[in-house]
Amino acid sequence: MKTILLTIASMLLLSNISFGQRIEWEVIQSSDVTYSDDTKLTFASGNGIISGTYELLSDGKTLTYEVTINPHISGDIYEVGVSAQLDEYTTEPEWWYYLLRPYTLGTHTFSGSVYLDYEEPKPFVMSVDYLHLEPNGEAAGFHTFGNYYPE
């Protein structure tokens, strides 16, 4: 009987312990998502031009990103934008922001990290956009909205 009570007490105690921070991802182009859980999102566009990974590391505060732009033909893409920021009114700067126009790099990877020093849940938005000039001036990309939960 004592063992059963200790086991139940242990289970209740463990159920109230936070095992880490998490992210809820809200992806517009869900067909481009190749993997998703509460700390990691991996994506690849159907045409192979963009791919990437966003990951909340085990410290629960460091969010990393790695986004690759892979145009099929050099000079095929005129403009590229890669960014992330809070999705609320704030004076805080973007988490990351790249705008390259004209885009002349060929295949290129943008990567880095940001430290999320928040004590309350925060909404955010992440974007990868590119613009073709030929044949129709097509704009495309991958957009993610989400919420970061610090506890």
Protein Blocks (a to p, Z undefined) as FASTA:
>chain_A
ZZmmmmmmmmmmmmmpcfbdcdddddfblmlpmbdcfkbccdddfklmagcdddddfkop
accdddddddfbghkambdcddddddbddfbdcfbdcdddddfklpadddddddddbfbd
cddddddddddfbfnlpacdddddddddfZZ
